[in-house]
Amino acid sequence: MAVKLVTDSTCDLPRELAEQWGLTVIPCNVHFDDEVYKDGIDIGPDEFYRKLVASPRLPTTAQPSVNDFLQVYEPLRNEGHDVVSIHLSAKLSGTLNSATQAREAIQSSGSGRIEIIDSRMASVGLGLVALEAARMVRSGSSYDQVVEGVRSSLSQTHSYFLVDTLEYLQKGGRIRIASAFLASLLNKKPLLMIKDGEAHPLERA
């Protein structure tokens, strides 16, 4: 029996790095008009940003489906592995809900345990915590030690990021309209932080 790690594509880790550390990354869905892409599989960062600039309409995203998680969890659990599944903040996406529903659907099968953790993070913050979990697994930590270690890492991890505009965050519902409006009036580039699972302006540069 081994500890297996699962995360989602919002961790923004390069595929090669995730594979090197034994991380299973479940892709989110990116919609550009009628076209649907699996994040990190059908579309990478360079193409995404190119399309973002060229598209007249803002793309939308959707969490992985319950079935996407089942296809990962079920084989691992049936093989007797324990799973630690670390995901994007539940306040930013329904990804955690899909993971939880998948776990509930297979509670009666297999012997492996599944711990689902709300990182209350996004992007690199999530990715770094997932990598720390992978380091613990590789060093021989037990399932309980990995779960405890992830929660400890999350309490000590802080994410800050700078954006050219709040337009996309505001339109995507990731930040309040008032904050976006104020930043546009001041014509400043806002510095943001992930706090309590959500994006908040910290100061303006």
C-alpha angles and dihedrals in degrees: 000000000000138000112251124196127217130183137155133254094260085080085081094214117153110255093240092054093049091050092047090057096041097249119154107214118200110206124233119219124254119199123201104179105299095346119097122197133187105234112245092007108056095018133028132197096270095053092042093056092044090054092043091059095041099044118092089212130054114253120239131216132214131197121248112273125251087252091055088060094042090057088058103034100044099059092043093049093045088054089055096251123145115231130211108193116191120188151176117285112286088225090063102041146007091240093108090051091054090050092049093049090050092052091050091051093060101035092116096050131070128008104249122107124235121206114190115199128195102216092194081215139098139206117349093004089060092042094053092050090049090052091050089053089051090051090053092049091050091050090056102259116163125243092260091047092051092049091049091044093051092051090048092049091050091054089055099041122095126183125208127173141175124220133188091225139005090218097102095042091049095047090047091053094245096121137025119272092231092060092048092048093050093050091050091052092052091045090222134138106245124224110217137190135198106242125170089351096305139091115257130176111250101181139321126257 
